[in-house]
Amino acid sequence: MTTGDPAALFDAAVADHRAGRLDAARQGYRSVLAAVPGHGHALYNLGVAERSLGRVGEAIRLWTGLVEAEPRRVEALLALSRAYRTLGDDAGSLAFAERAAAVEPASADAQNLRSNALRSLGRNGEALEALDLALKADPSYALGHANRGHLLSALKRHAEAVESYRAAFALDPDLPDLAGALLDQQMRCCDWRDFGDLQVRVRDGVRRLEPVTIPFTFLAHNDDPGDQMACVRTHVKVRFPQVPAPLWTGQTYRHDRIRVAYVSSDFRIHAVSQLLVGLLERHDRDRFEIHGLALPPRVEDDMRDRVRAACDVFTDVSGLDDAAIAAAIRTAEIDIAVDLNGFTTFCRPGVFARRCAPVQINYLGYPGAMGSLAADYILADRTVIPPSESVHYDEKIIRLPFAYQPNDDRRVIAQETPTRTEAGLPETGFVFCSFNASYKITPEVFDVWMGLLRQVDNSVLWLLGGDAGIERNLRASASERGVSPERLVFAPKVALEAHLARHRLADLFLDTLPYNAHTTASDALWAGLPLITCAGRSFAARVAASLLAATGLPDLATTSLDDYQALALALARDPQRLAALRARLAANLPDAPLFDTDRTRRQVEAAYATAWRRRMAGLAPRSFDVPEDA
């Protein structure tokens, strides 16, 4: 150890630390501690350096020793709270945040950390109270406003989330992911204030490789696969500054059947399960052993029961952290782990970043690239990822011959159709319909829709309802565009069978861009309702075109909004052409590849088997197409 004046040694270590010379700083702090074993500042700073180098356990050891000696050292208590949160130990994080708050009740940082831990533990009411305390202590605390927005967003109080995000944005517009979160929540409310400015700010930040948004919300307002890949790479770099050690390191498993684990938070009444459950039920049990790993939230409903029954092994892992889930997959000797979440809500990419299985596949839940850290492959088709866009995917691409999307051909449509009056529709007039989520509606697409209403007399636009704020904003936007607000009709939430049945009352489904209808498009087609789309460049913007091609209706996919509007107008003005189109869809449905669950199952299994054989042969992943006759 270097000897000398402890104060001089400490100053030199701090200088090294500030200059980014972390190894030199660590050595300096240790020299100080050799001379003065209880030097609190040296202990604290050494822990900071260790954490910066990814040695979270060592940082915790140092800070724990410090707070044992100095129980009221708030900076160390806060550091421990943050460290335990990094490890996914929310109870530990909360314990140290509570201790810090007990020492300094007015500490905004302590209350913010309390809120984060309470939210992760499902105690949302207490989490919101903690943030209110933080902001009472410091109204200019931008991070507190931002986290309040995150919490309100999770509670689906989107309009309130917008105001919290706007408060944070006014104080510190450069907070990580803030600009994207603000734009996302405004889109969910159809609140298009500053839409163009925010959209450009987020896009430009992504291109500068800044953490301005999370990947999933970026899909709703950006159609450039290159931008989307840049967003993913930045997000992964921030989320995983140190790549976890791989759990699978080349071992060969010798099983009678290929073990496939589907990992999802959506084994419940949810679009992912709605699409996938039929395929799960029909997997070839002579060749495949099917595991389902259920992430939180834990919801018991009829769909979960059906998924559970479709799996050979179904495990609720909602109480486990990423490392424990990955270890469970490795211990079970899973051959192929399928991530059904990607970067959607409740995602757990940390499981897959630990290389828990020989083959890892990004499928269905997230319509875009995840990067090679978490996935070897993305399961797609030639429409959603045309060869010209392959360069924007780090994963290797498996293309199914028809649509990547599976469907359940046993889905029931209620026999009884409501009357137009019962559905809130006028007795006569053309019904344009779009049952997409509110965040998919952009001002540009809404402009087109309002243009159609102005050109088609007595027509209405039928949208999903259920939120008075969204309905109010959309009606106000219609009025601004010269359309009577009463010509927007909002459909209440009903059971899926009844929802499918009411599609019979609509004349034409209008898609959104750049985030198309996905499950919603399959709903419309399955119910016999023609759909028109405008295909963009990105995966999310090409799904409806894929589904139309797999239903024998590729001519309903346009490539510009002008053509999209012209096609919709032509069909609305030509009842005979529209009737012929509906008849063509009805005739196609029985043999359409999109709704042939068993054919899709065979093709997905062929994809799995090919990827698995390559890995067992010691070959690196590569892109390939699955043949039609698989």
C-alpha positions as CSV (number, residue, x, y, z in Angstrom):
1,M,0.0,0.0,0.0
2,T,1.2,3.5,-0.7
3,T,2.0,5.4,2.5
4,G,1.7,9.2,3.0
5,D,-0.6,11.8,4.4
6,P,-4.2,10.3,4.4
7,A,-5.7,13.6,3.4
8,A,-3.4,13.9,0.4
9,L,-4.0,10.3,-0.5
10,F,-7.7,10.9,-0.4
11,D,-7.5,14.0,-2.5
12,A,-5.4,12.1,-5.1
13,A,-7.9,9.2,-5.2
14,V,-10.8,11.7,-5.7
15,A,-9.0,13.3,-8.6
16,D,-8.4,9.9,-10.2
17,H,-12.1,9.0,-9.6
18,R,-13.3,12.2,-11.2
19,A,-11.0,11.6,-14.2
20,G,-12.5,8.2,-14.7
21,R,-9.3,6.3,-13.6
22,L,-11.3,3.9,-11.4
23,D,-8.6,1.3,-10.8
24,A,-6.2,4.0,-9.6
25,A,-9.0,5.6,-7.5
26,R,-9.7,2.2,-5.8
27,Q,-6.1,1.8,-5.0
28,G,-6.0,5.3,-3.5
29,Y,-9.1,4.8,-1.4
30,R,-7.7,1.5,-0.1
31,S,-4.4,3.3,0.8
32,V,-6.5,5.8,2.8
33,L,-8.3,3.0,4.6
34,A,-5.1,1.2,5.4
35,A,-4.0,4.4,7.2
36,V,-7.4,5.3,8.6
37,P,-9.6,2.1,8.7
38,G,-12.8,4.0,9.6
39,H,-12.5,6.7,7.0
40,G,-16.1,7.2,6.1
41,H,-15.6,9.2,2.9
42,A,-13.0,6.7,1.6
43,L,-15.4,3.8,2.3
44,Y,-18.3,5.4,0.6
45,N,-16.3,6.5,-2.5
46,L,-14.7,3.1,-2.8
47,G,-18.1,1.6,-2.9
48,V,-19.1,4.0,-5.6
49,A,-16.0,3.0,-7.7
50,E,-16.7,-0.7,-7.2
51,R,-20.3,-0.3,-8.3
52,S,-19.2,1.7,-11.4
53,L,-17.0,-1.3,-12.3
54,G,-20.0,-3.7,-12.0
55,R,-19.0,-5.1,-8.6
56,V,-22.3,-4.5,-6.9
57,G,-21.8,-7.1,-4.2
58,E,-18.5,-5.6,-3.1
59,A,-20.1,-2.1,-3.1
60,I,-22.8,-3.5,-0.8
61,R,-20.3,-5.0,1.5
62,L,-18.4,-1.7,1.9
63,W,-21.5,0.4,2.4
64,T,-23.0,-2.1,4.9
65,G,-19.9,-1.8,7.0
66,L,-20.1,2.0,6.8
67,V,-23.7,2.1,8.0
68,E,-22.9,-0.3,10.8
69,A,-20.4,2.2,12.0
70,E,-22.4,5.2,11.1
71,P,-26.1,4.3,11.1
72,R,-27.3,7.8,10.2
73,R,-25.1,8.2,7.1
74,V,-27.8,8.9,4.7
75,E,-25.7,8.9,1.5
76,A,-24.7,5.3,2.2
77,L,-28.2,4.2,3.1
78,L,-29.4,5.6,-0.2
79,A,-26.6,3.9,-2.1
80,L,-27.5,0.6,-0.5
81,S,-31.1,1.1,-1.5
82,R,-30.1,1.7,-5.1
83,A,-27.7,-1.2,-5.1
84,Y,-30.3,-3.7,-3.8
85,R,-32.8,-2.4,-6.5
86,T,-30.1,-3.1,-9.1
87,L,-30.0,-6.7,-7.9
88,G,-33.8,-6.9,-8.1
89,D,-34.2,-7.1,-4.3
90,D,-37.0,-4.7,-3.8
91,A,-37.5,-5.6,-0.1
92,G,-33.9,-4.9,0.6
93,S,-34.1,-1.6,-1.4
94,L,-37.2,-0.5,0.6
95,A,-35.5,-1.3,3.9
96,F,-32.6,1.0,3.4
97,A,-34.8,3.7,1.8
98,E,-37.0,3.6,4.9
99,R,-33.9,3.9,7.1
100,A,-32.8,6.9,5.1
101,A,-36.2,8.5,5.3
102,A,-36.3,8.0,9.1
103,V,-33.0,9.9,9.4
104,E,-34.1,12.7,6.9
105,P,-37.9,12.6,6.4
106,A,-37.6,15.6,4.0
107,S,-35.1,13.8,1.8
108,A,-36.6,13.7,-1.7
109,D,-34.2,11.0,-2.8
110,A,-35.2,8.8,0.1
111,Q,-38.9,9.2,-0.6
112,N,-38.3,8.6,-4.3
113,L,-36.4,5.4,-3.6
114,R,-39.1,4.3,-1.2
115,S,-41.7,4.9,-4.0
116,N,-39.7,2.9,-6.6
117,A,-39.4,-0.1,-4.2
118,L,-43.1,0.1,-3.1
119,R,-44.2,0.2,-6.7
120,S,-42.2,-2.9,-7.6
121,L,-43.7,-4.6,-4.5
122,G,-47.2,-3.8,-5.8
123,R,-48.0,-1.2,-3.1
124,N,-48.9,1.5,-5.5
125,G,-50.9,3.6,-3.2
126,E,-48.0,3.9,-0.7
127,A,-45.7,4.5,-3.7
128,L,-47.7,7.5,-4.8
129,E,-47.8,8.9,-1.2
130,A,-44.0,8.6,-1.0
131,L,-43.6,10.6,-4.3
132,D,-46.0,13.2,-3.0
133,L,-43.8,13.5,0.1
134,A,-40.7,13.8,-2.1
135,L,-42.3,16.6,-4.2
136,K,-43.6,18.4,-1.1
137,A,-40.0,18.4,0.2
138,D,-38.6,19.6,-3.2
139,P,-41.2,20.8,-5.8
140,S,-38.3,21.3,-8.3
141,Y,-37.3,17.6,-8.0
142,A,-37.5,16.6,-11.7
143,L,-36.9,12.9,-11.1
144,G,-39.7,12.8,-8.6
145,H,-42.1,14.3,-11.2
146,A,-40.9,11.8,-13.8
147,N,-41.3,8.8,-11.5
148,R,-44.8,10.0,-10.5
149,G,-45.5,9.9,-14.2
150,H,-44.2,6.4,-14.5
151,L,-46.4,5.3,-11.6
152,L,-49.5,7.0,-12.9
153,S,-48.9,5.4,-16.3
154,A,-48.7,2.0,-14.7
155,L,-52.0,2.7,-13.0
156,K,-53.5,3.7,-16.4
157,R,-54.1,7.3,-15.2
158,H,-52.7,8.6,-18.4
159,A,-53.9,12.2,-18.3
160,E,-52.4,12.7,-14.8
161,A,-49.2,11.0,-16.0
162,V,-49.0,13.5,-18.8
163,E,-49.1,16.4,-16.4
164,S,-46.4,14.9,-14.2
165,Y,-44.2,14.2,-17.2
166,R,-44.7,17.8,-18.5
167,A,-43.7,19.1,-15.0
168,A,-40.5,17.0,-15.2
169,F,-39.8,18.0,-18.7
170,A,-40.1,21.7,-17.8
171,L,-37.5,21.2,-15.1
172,D,-35.1,18.8,-16.9
173,P,-36.0,17.7,-20.4
174,D,-32.8,15.5,-20.7
175,L,-33.8,13.0,-18.0
176,P,-33.4,9.5,-19.4
177,D,-36.5,8.2,-21.3
178,L,-38.5,11.2,-20.3
179,A,-39.2,12.7,-23.8
180,G,-40.4,9.3,-25.0
181,A,-42.5,8.7,-22.0
182,L,-44.2,12.1,-22.3
183,L,-45.0,11.5,-26.0
184,D,-46.3,7.9,-25.3
185,Q,-48.7,9.1,-22.6
186,Q,-49.9,12.0,-24.7
187,M,-50.6,9.5,-27.5
188,R,-52.5,7.2,-25.2
189,C,-54.7,10.2,-24.4
190,C,-54.8,11.3,-28.0
191,D,-53.4,14.6,-26.7
192,W,-51.4,15.8,-29.6
193,R,-49.9,19.0,-28.1
194,D,-46.4,19.5,-29.4
195,F,-46.6,16.1,-31.2
196,G,-44.3,17.0,-34.0
197,D,-41.7,18.7,-31.8
198,L,-41.6,15.8,-29.4
199,Q,-41.5,13.2,-32.2
200,V,-38.5,15.0,-33.7
201,R,-36.8,15.4,-30.3
202,V,-37.1,11.7,-29.6
203,R,-36.0,10.6,-33.1
204,D,-33.0,12.9,-33.0
205,G,-32.0,11.8,-29.5
206,V,-32.2,8.1,-30.7
207,R,-30.0,8.9,-33.6
208,R,-27.5,10.5,-31.2
209,L,-27.6,7.2,-29.2
210,E,-29.1,9.0,-26.2
211,P,-31.5,7.2,-23.8
212,V,-34.6,9.3,-24.7
213,T,-37.2,6.5,-25.0
214,I,-37.8,2.9,-24.5
215,P,-38.0,0.7,-27.6
216,F,-41.7,-0.3,-27.4
217,T,-43.2,3.1,-27.2
218,F,-40.9,4.3,-30.0
219,L,-42.6,1.9,-32.5
220,A,-45.8,4.0,-32.3
221,H,-44.3,7.1,-33.9
222,N,-41.2,6.0,-35.8
223,D,-41.2,3.8,-39.0
224,D,-37.4,3.6,-39.6
225,P,-36.0,0.2,-38.7
226,G,-32.5,1.7,-38.5
227,D,-33.7,4.2,-35.8
228,Q,-35.5,1.4,-34.0
229,M,-32.3,-0.7,-33.9
230,A,-30.3,2.3,-32.6
231,C,-32.9,2.7,-29.9
232,V,-32.6,-1.0,-28.9
233,R,-28.9,-0.9,-28.7
234,T,-28.9,2.2,-26.5
235,H,-31.5,0.7,-24.3
236,V,-29.6,-2.5,-23.9
237,K,-26.3,-0.7,-23.2
238,V,-28.0,1.3,-20.5
239,R,-29.9,-1.6,-19.0
240,F,-27.0,-4.0,-19.1
241,P,-23.7,-2.1,-18.7
242,Q,-22.1,-5.3,-17.7
243,V,-23.1,-8.4,-19.7
244,P,-24.2,-11.1,-17.3
245,A,-22.2,-14.3,-17.3
246,P,-23.8,-17.0,-19.6
247,L,-25.5,-19.9,-17.8
248,W,-25.4,-22.1,-20.9
249,T,-21.8,-22.4,-22.2
250,G,-22.0,-25.1,-24.9
251,Q,-23.3,-28.2,-23.1
252,T,-25.1,-30.7,-25.2
253,Y,-28.5,-31.9,-23.9
254,R,-29.7,-35.4,-24.8
255,H,-33.4,-35.5,-24.6
256,D,-36.0,-37.6,-26.4
257,R,-37.9,-34.5,-27.2
258,I,-36.9,-30.9,-27.9
259,R,-37.7,-28.8,-24.8
260,V,-39.3,-25.5,-25.7
261,A,-40.0,-22.9,-22.9
262,Y,-42.4,-20.1,-23.7
263,V,-41.7,-17.2,-21.3
264,S,-44.4,-14.5,-20.9
265,S,-46.3,-12.2,-18.6
266,D,-49.3,-12.6,-20.8
267,F,-50.6,-16.0,-20.0
268,R,-54.0,-14.5,-19.3
269,I,-56.8,-12.8,-21.2
270,H,-54.4,-11.0,-23.5
271,A,-53.7,-10.7,-27.2
272,V,-50.6,-12.8,-27.1
273,S,-52.3,-15.8,-25.5
274,Q,-55.4,-15.3,-27.7
275,L,-53.1,-15.8,-30.7
276,L,-50.8,-18.5,-29.4
277,V,-53.0,-20.8,-27.3
278,G,-54.2,-22.9,-30.3
279,L,-50.6,-23.5,-31.4
280,L,-49.7,-24.5,-27.9
281,E,-52.5,-27.0,-27.7
282,R,-51.5,-28.6,-31.0
283,H,-47.7,-29.0,-30.5
284,D,-46.4,-32.4,-31.6
285,R,-45.9,-34.0,-28.2
286,D,-43.9,-36.9,-29.8
287,R,-41.2,-34.3,-30.8
288,F,-41.6,-31.4,-28.4
289,E,-41.9,-31.0,-24.6
290,I,-43.7,-27.7,-23.9
291,H,-42.9,-25.6,-20.9
292,G,-44.7,-22.4,-19.9
293,L,-43.0,-19.9,-17.5
294,A,-45.5,-17.3,-16.3
295,L,-44.0,-13.9,-15.4
296,P,-46.0,-11.4,-13.3
297,P,-48.6,-10.2,-13.1
298,R,-50.2,-13.3,-11.7
299,V,-53.8,-13.4,-13.1
300,E,-56.0,-16.4,-12.8
301,D,-58.6,-16.6,-15.6
302,D,-60.0,-18.9,-18.2
303,M,-57.2,-18.2,-20.7
304,R,-54.5,-18.9,-18.1
305,D,-56.3,-22.2,-17.4
306,R,-56.2,-23.1,-21.1
307,V,-52.6,-22.2,-21.5
308,R,-51.7,-24.1,-18.4
309,A,-53.5,-27.2,-19.7
310,A,-51.7,-26.9,-23.1
311,C,-48.2,-27.1,-21.5
312,D,-46.5,-30.3,-20.3
313,V,-44.9,-28.2,-17.5
314,F,-46.3,-24.8,-16.4
315,T,-44.4,-22.8,-13.8
316,D,-45.4,-19.6,-12.1
317,V,-42.1,-17.7,-11.7
318,S,-43.7,-14.4,-10.7
319,G,-41.9,-14.3,-7.4
320,L,-38.4,-14.8,-8.9
321,D,-35.8,-12.3,-10.1
322,D,-34.1,-12.5,-13.5
323,A,-31.2,-14.5,-12.3
324,A,-33.4,-17.1,-10.6
325,I,-35.7,-17.5,-13.7
326,A,-32.7,-17.9,-15.9
327,A,-31.2,-20.5,-13.5
328,A,-34.5,-22.4,-13.5
329,I,-34.5,-22.5,-17.3
330,R,-30.9,-23.7,-17.3
331,T,-31.6,-26.3,-14.6
332,A,-34.5,-27.7,-16.6
333,E,-32.2,-28.1,-19.6
334,I,-34.5,-26.1,-21.9
335,D,-33.3,-26.4,-25.5
336,I,-35.2,-23.4,-26.9
337,A,-36.4,-20.4,-24.8
338,V,-39.0,-18.3,-26.6
339,D,-39.4,-14.7,-25.3
340,L,-43.0,-13.7,-25.9
341,N,-42.5,-10.2,-24.3
342,G,-39.5,-8.7,-25.9
343,F,-39.6,-5.0,-24.7
344,T,-43.3,-4.9,-24.0
345,T,-44.9,-4.2,-20.5
346,F,-43.6,-6.6,-17.8
347,C,-40.7,-7.7,-20.0
348,R,-37.7,-9.5,-18.5
349,P,-34.9,-9.3,-21.0
350,G,-32.5,-9.9,-18.2
351,V,-33.5,-13.5,-18.2
352,F,-32.4,-14.0,-21.8
353,A,-29.3,-11.8,-21.4
354,R,-28.0,-14.5,-19.1
355,R,-28.0,-17.0,-22.0
356,C,-30.3,-19.5,-20.2
357,A,-30.8,-21.8,-23.2
358,P,-28.8,-23.0,-26.3
359,V,-31.4,-21.3,-28.6
360,Q,-33.2,-18.1,-27.7
361,I,-36.0,-16.7,-30.0
362,N,-37.8,-13.4,-30.0
363,Y,-41.4,-14.1,-31.1
364,L,-44.9,-12.6,-31.3
365,G,-45.1,-10.2,-28.4
366,Y,-42.7,-7.5,-29.6
367,P,-42.8,-6.6,-33.3
368,G,-39.2,-5.5,-33.7
369,A,-35.5,-6.2,-33.0
370,M,-34.3,-7.0,-29.6
371,G,-30.6,-7.2,-30.3
372,S,-28.3,-10.3,-30.2
373,L,-27.7,-10.0,-26.4
374,A,-31.1,-11.5,-25.6
375,A,-32.0,-13.4,-28.8
376,D,-30.4,-15.5,-31.4
377,Y,-33.4,-15.4,-33.8
378,I,-36.5,-13.4,-34.5
379,L,-39.4,-15.3,-35.9
380,A,-40.9,-13.3,-38.8
381,D,-42.1,-13.6,-42.4
382,R,-41.0,-12.1,-45.8
383,T,-43.6,-9.3,-45.5
384,V,-42.9,-8.0,-42.0
385,I,-39.1,-8.2,-42.5
386,P,-38.4,-8.0,-46.3
387,P,-34.8,-8.8,-47.3
388,S,-34.0,-5.1,-47.8
389,E,-34.5,-4.4,-44.1
390,S,-32.6,-7.4,-42.7
391,V,-29.5,-5.2,-42.0
392,H,-31.4,-3.5,-39.2
393,Y,-31.7,-6.7,-37.1
394,D,-28.9,-8.1,-34.9
395,E,-30.9,-11.3,-34.5
396,K,-30.9,-13.9,-37.3
397,I,-34.2,-13.9,-39.1
398,I,-36.4,-17.0,-39.5
399,R,-39.1,-16.4,-42.1
400,L,-42.2,-18.4,-42.0
401,P,-43.7,-19.0,-45.5
402,F,-47.0,-17.2,-44.9
403,A,-47.7,-15.0,-41.8
404,Y,-45.5,-15.0,-38.7
405,Q,-48.6,-14.6,-36.6
406,P,-50.4,-17.7,-35.3
407,N,-54.1,-17.8,-34.8
408,D,-56.6,-19.9,-32.9
409,D,-59.0,-21.4,-35.4
410,R,-61.3,-22.4,-32.5
411,R,-62.1,-18.8,-31.6
412,V,-65.9,-18.4,-31.1
413,I,-67.9,-15.5,-32.5
414,A,-71.2,-14.8,-30.8
415,Q,-74.1,-15.8,-32.9
416,E,-76.2,-12.9,-32.0
417,T,-75.3,-9.6,-33.7
418,P,-76.4,-6.4,-31.9
419,T,-78.5,-3.9,-33.8
420,R,-76.9,-0.7,-34.9
421,T,-79.0,1.2,-32.4
422,E,-77.8,-1.2,-29.6
423,A,-74.2,-0.5,-30.7
424,G,-74.8,3.3,-30.7
425,L,-74.5,3.5,-34.5
426,P,-76.9,5.4,-36.8
427,E,-79.5,3.3,-38.5
428,T,-78.1,4.2,-42.0
429,G,-74.8,5.4,-43.4
430,F,-71.4,4.0,-44.0
431,V,-69.4,2.7,-40.9
432,F,-65.7,3.1,-41.0
433,C,-64.2,1.2,-38.1
434,S,-60.8,1.1,-36.2
435,F,-60.6,-0.8,-33.0
436,N,-56.9,-0.1,-32.5
437,A,-55.5,1.1,-29.2
438,S,-55.5,4.9,-28.8
439,Y,-51.7,5.2,-28.7
440,K,-51.6,3.9,-32.3
441,I,-53.6,6.8,-33.7
442,T,-51.4,9.6,-35.0
443,P,-52.5,13.1,-36.1
444,E,-51.5,12.2,-39.7
445,V,-53.7,9.1,-39.8
446,F,-56.5,11.0,-38.1
447,D,-56.3,13.6,-40.8
448,V,-57.0,11.0,-43.4
449,W,-59.9,9.5,-41.4
450,M,-61.5,12.9,-41.1
451,G,-61.0,13.5,-44.8
452,L,-62.9,10.4,-45.5
453,L,-65.8,11.4,-43.2
454,R,-66.0,14.8,-45.0
455,Q,-66.2,13.1,-48.4
456,V,-68.6,10.3,-47.5
457,D,-72.0,11.7,-46.5
458,N,-73.6,10.3,-43.4
459,S,-70.6,8.1,-42.6
460,V,-69.3,7.6,-39.1
461,L,-66.0,6.4,-37.5
462,W,-66.4,3.7,-34.9
463,L,-63.6,3.5,-32.3
464,L,-62.9,1.8,-29.1
465,G,-64.3,3.7,-26.1
466,G,-64.1,3.5,-22.4
467,D,-62.1,6.6,-21.5
468,A,-63.9,9.9,-21.3
469,G,-60.7,11.9,-21.7
470,I,-59.7,10.1,-24.9
471,E,-63.2,10.5,-26.4
472,R,-63.2,14.2,-25.5
473,N,-59.8,14.8,-27.1
474,L,-60.7,12.9,-30.3
475,R,-64.1,14.7,-30.7
476,A,-62.3,18.0,-30.2
477,S,-59.8,17.0,-32.9
478,A,-62.6,16.0,-35.2
479,S,-64.2,19.4,-34.7
480,E,-60.9,21.2,-35.5
481,R,-60.9,19.3,-38.8
482,G,-64.4,20.3,-39.8
483,V,-66.2,17.1,-38.8
484,S,-69.1,17.0,-36.4
485,P,-68.0,15.3,-33.1
486,E,-71.2,13.2,-33.2
487,R,-69.8,11.3,-36.2
488,L,-67.3,9.6,-33.9
489,V,-68.9,6.6,-32.2
490,F,-67.2,4.9,-29.3
491,A,-67.7,1.2,-28.6
492,P,-67.7,0.1,-24.9
493,K,-65.7,-2.9,-23.8
494,V,-67.5,-6.2,-24.1
495,A,-66.5,-9.9,-24.0
496,L,-64.4,-11.1,-26.9
497,E,-67.1,-13.2,-28.5
498,A,-69.5,-10.2,-28.5
499,H,-66.8,-7.9,-29.7
500,L,-66.1,-10.1,-32.7
501,A,-69.8,-10.3,-33.5
502,R,-70.3,-6.6,-33.6
503,H,-67.7,-6.3,-36.4
504,R,-70.6,-7.4,-38.6
505,L,-72.0,-3.9,-38.2
506,A,-69.0,-2.2,-39.7
507,D,-68.4,-1.7,-43.4
508,L,-64.6,-1.2,-43.6
509,F,-61.7,-1.4,-41.0
510,L,-59.2,1.4,-41.3
511,D,-55.7,0.6,-40.1
512,T,-53.1,2.8,-38.3
513,L,-49.6,3.7,-39.2
514,P,-46.7,3.3,-38.2
515,Y,-48.1,0.8,-35.6
516,N,-50.6,-1.4,-37.5
517,A,-53.4,-3.4,-36.1
518,H,-52.0,-6.8,-35.2
519,T,-54.3,-9.0,-33.2
520,T,-57.0,-6.5,-33.9
521,A,-56.5,-7.0,-37.6
522,S,-56.9,-10.8,-37.2
523,D,-60.0,-10.1,-35.2
524,A,-61.5,-8.1,-38.1
525,L,-60.6,-10.6,-40.8
526,W,-61.8,-13.6,-38.7
527,A,-65.1,-11.8,-38.3
528,G,-65.4,-11.2,-42.0
529,L,-64.7,-7.5,-42.0
530,P,-62.4,-6.2,-44.8
531,L,-59.4,-4.2,-43.7
532,I,-57.2,-1.7,-45.6
533,T,-53.7,-0.8,-44.4
534,C,-50.8,1.4,-45.4
535,A,-47.6,-0.7,-45.1
536,G,-44.5,1.1,-43.8
537,R,-40.9,0.0,-43.5
538,S,-40.8,-1.4,-39.9
539,F,-42.0,-4.7,-38.6
540,A,-44.9,-3.1,-36.7
541,A,-45.9,-1.1,-39.8
542,R,-46.1,-4.2,-42.0
543,V,-48.1,-6.7,-39.9
544,A,-51.5,-6.0,-41.4
545,A,-50.0,-6.4,-44.9
546,S,-48.7,-9.8,-43.8
547,L,-52.1,-10.8,-42.5
548,L,-53.9,-9.7,-45.6
549,A,-51.5,-11.6,-47.8
550,A,-52.1,-14.7,-45.7
551,T,-55.8,-14.2,-46.2
552,G,-55.6,-13.8,-50.0
553,L,-56.2,-10.1,-49.9
554,P,-52.8,-8.5,-50.7
555,D,-54.5,-5.8,-52.8
556,L,-55.9,-4.2,-49.7
557,A,-52.3,-3.2,-48.6
558,T,-51.3,0.2,-49.9
559,T,-47.9,1.8,-49.6
560,S,-48.8,5.5,-49.1
561,L,-51.5,7.3,-47.2
562,D,-52.7,8.9,-50.4
563,D,-53.4,5.5,-51.9
564,Y,-54.8,4.3,-48.6
565,Q,-57.3,7.2,-48.5
566,A,-58.2,6.7,-52.2
567,L,-58.9,3.0,-51.7
568,A,-61.0,3.6,-48.7
569,L,-63.0,6.3,-50.5
570,A,-63.5,4.1,-53.6
571,L,-64.8,1.2,-51.5
572,A,-67.1,3.5,-49.5
573,R,-68.6,4.8,-52.7
574,D,-69.0,1.5,-54.5
575,P,-71.3,-0.8,-52.5
576,Q,-71.1,-3.6,-55.2
577,R,-67.3,-3.6,-55.1
578,L,-67.3,-3.7,-51.3
579,A,-69.9,-6.5,-51.2
580,A,-67.7,-8.5,-53.6
581,L,-64.8,-7.9,-51.4
582,R,-66.6,-9.2,-48.3
583,A,-67.7,-12.3,-50.3
584,R,-64.1,-12.9,-51.4
585,L,-62.9,-12.7,-47.8
586,A,-65.7,-15.1,-46.6
587,A,-64.7,-17.5,-49.4
588,N,-61.0,-17.3,-48.5
589,L,-61.4,-17.8,-44.7
590,P,-61.8,-21.6,-44.6
591,D,-58.4,-22.2,-46.4
592,A,-56.5,-19.1,-45.5
593,P,-53.0,-19.8,-44.1
594,L,-53.5,-17.1,-41.5
595,F,-56.2,-19.1,-39.8
596,D,-54.8,-22.6,-40.4
597,T,-53.5,-23.2,-36.9
598,D,-52.1,-26.7,-37.6
599,R,-50.2,-25.5,-40.7
600,T,-48.7,-22.6,-38.7
601,R,-47.8,-25.1,-35.9
602,R,-45.9,-27.4,-38.3
603,Q,-44.0,-24.4,-39.7
604,V,-43.1,-23.0,-36.3
605,E,-41.9,-26.5,-35.2
606,A,-39.8,-26.8,-38.4
607,A,-38.2,-23.4,-37.5
608,Y,-37.5,-24.6,-34.0
609,A,-36.1,-27.9,-35.1
610,T,-33.7,-26.3,-37.7
611,A,-32.4,-23.8,-35.2
612,W,-31.9,-26.5,-32.6
613,R,-30.1,-28.8,-35.0
614,R,-27.7,-26.1,-36.0
615,R,-26.8,-25.4,-32.4
616,M,-26.3,-29.0,-31.5
617,A,-24.0,-29.3,-34.5
618,G,-21.9,-26.5,-33.1
619,L,-23.0,-24.1,-35.9
620,A,-23.6,-20.4,-35.3
621,P,-27.2,-19.1,-35.8
622,R,-28.0,-18.0,-39.4
623,S,-31.1,-16.7,-41.1
624,F,-33.2,-19.1,-43.0
625,D,-36.7,-19.5,-44.6
626,V,-39.1,-22.3,-43.6
627,P,-40.5,-24.0,-46.7
628,E,-44.3,-24.0,-47.4
629,D,-44.5,-27.8,-47.1
630,A,-42.9,-28.0,-43.7
